[in-house]
Amino acid sequence: MRSANERPRPAAHRVALDPETVGRDLASLVLAVVELLRQLMERQALRRVDQGDLSDDQVERIGLTLMALEDRMAELRERFDLTPEDLNIDLGPLGPLLSSD
């Protein structure tokens, strides 16, 4: 809410919304969150494999699931014309959102 003394911002400083850009930007944000979760799931699975908590069948299923998820992510990035780097949101002093490995 503006105070009585505050003037409206000139149109040049407003965000110009383009439906195509908004859709791509939203896709980028959603895919960044999905990629973060995929990386976390992969690390957890590797930790469990290293600990010997999983049967051979479970290891196989997890591997196939993670590969399928990675393939689907590649398809979605291609559909929205995004690169893996586009999903790595810069969090300022915290650094990038996604791991580089």
N, C-alpha and C positions, 0 to 999 in steps of 0.2 A: 504494500500500500504506500502511495506517495504522500509526502507531507504537502502542505499548502504552498511552501516555498520551492518545492522541487519541480523542475520542468521536465516534460516528457523527453525521452532520449530521441535524438534525430534518427530518421529511418536508416541512415548509413550504418548505425551501430547495432541495429536489430539483426537477429538471426534470420537469414533467408532460408525458408524451408522448401525443399524440392522433394516431391514424393519418392522419386527414385533414390535420392541420396539418403533420405530418412529410412527407407527400407533396407538399404545396404548397411547403414550405420547400426540399425537395430540388429540386423543379422550378425554383424561383426561383434557386437556386445554379447549377444546370446551365445554365439559360437565360442567366444573367448571364455565364457563361464563353463560351457560344456567341455572345452579343451582342458581347462584347469581341473575339472572333476575327473576327466579321463586320465590325466597325468597322476592325480592322487590315487585313483583306483589301481593304476599300473604299479605304482610304488608299493602300495599295500599288498598287492598280489605277489610281487617279487619278494617282499619281506616274508610273507607267509610261505612261499616256496623255499626260501633260504632256511626258514625255521623247521621245515619238514612237516608243517601242519596239514598239508593237502595230499590227497591220493593222486595217483597218476592220472586218473580220469578227471579229477577236479582241475589239475594243472592244465590238461589238454583243453577242457571247456573254457577256462579262463583265458588261455592263450588265443583260442579261436574267437572268443567274444571281444577281446581287446583289439585283435586284428580287424574284425568286422566293424567295430566302432571307429577305428582309425580310417578305414576305407570310406565309411559313411561321412566322416568329417571332411575327407578330401573331396568327396562329391559335393557336399554343401559349400565348401570354400570355392570350388569351381563354379557352382551355380550362381553364387553371389560375387564372383570375380574377386575373391580375397586370397591373399597369400598367408602362410603361417605367421609371417611377421606382422600382418595386419591385425592379428588377434592378440598380439603381445602388447597389451595396454601399458603405457608408461605410468607408473604410480608415483612419479616425482621422486622424493627422497627415499622412498621404499624400493625403488628400482622397478624392473619390468614385472608384470603379473606372472608370466609363464617361465618355467625353467628352460634353459638353453639346451638341455640334453635331450 
